[in-house]
Amino acid sequence: MQVRLVQPGEYEQVGQLVVAAYRALPGGHLSGGYAAELADVERRAGEAEVMVAIAGEAGPPVGCVTFVPDASSPWAELLEGNEAGVRMLAVDPGAQRRGVGRVLLDACVWRAKELRRAALILHTTPWMTAAHHLYESSGFERFPDRDWAPVPEVNLLSYRLVLG
């Protein structure tokens, strides 16, 4: 499996993949126009770094993640100082439990280290328990100081990986 930056011809397909992955989850996280935000890969690619996972040499994308290099990006969620962020990690529902999420998360860790960031921050919902396991097994720790609720029905839990 390889990870690379999303290509312009893939924006729509990858946006649909992200929405499908989030739609398969329980909870009210697609409220308030969030599905449209998830689908807008073109905007994210212009304001952050959108990476895709490809199974095989020429297969279609099976996963996607938005790497936020620093707090200046409009996609930054509560980043401070020399931190980077992870947003919208999504794996095609048909490709889940095959290591795609881990490969994408590892790519974000590698990129944050390449940029010499002090920490990598991400947020997740309480019901994304498989994601919690992935984050914790990758060395991330709960960071309650940065928990927040973007809308009343969605509480986000913060995780942090200290780099360095």
Beta strands, then each sheet from edge to edge (+ up, - down):
strand 1: 2-5
strand 2: 49-54
strand 3: 61-68
strand 4: 83-91
strand 5: 119-124
strand 6: 141-142
strand 7: 148-151
strand 8: 154-162
sheet 1: 1+ 2- 3+ 4- 5- 8+ 6-
sheet 2: 1+ 2- 3+ 4- 5- 8+ 7-
end
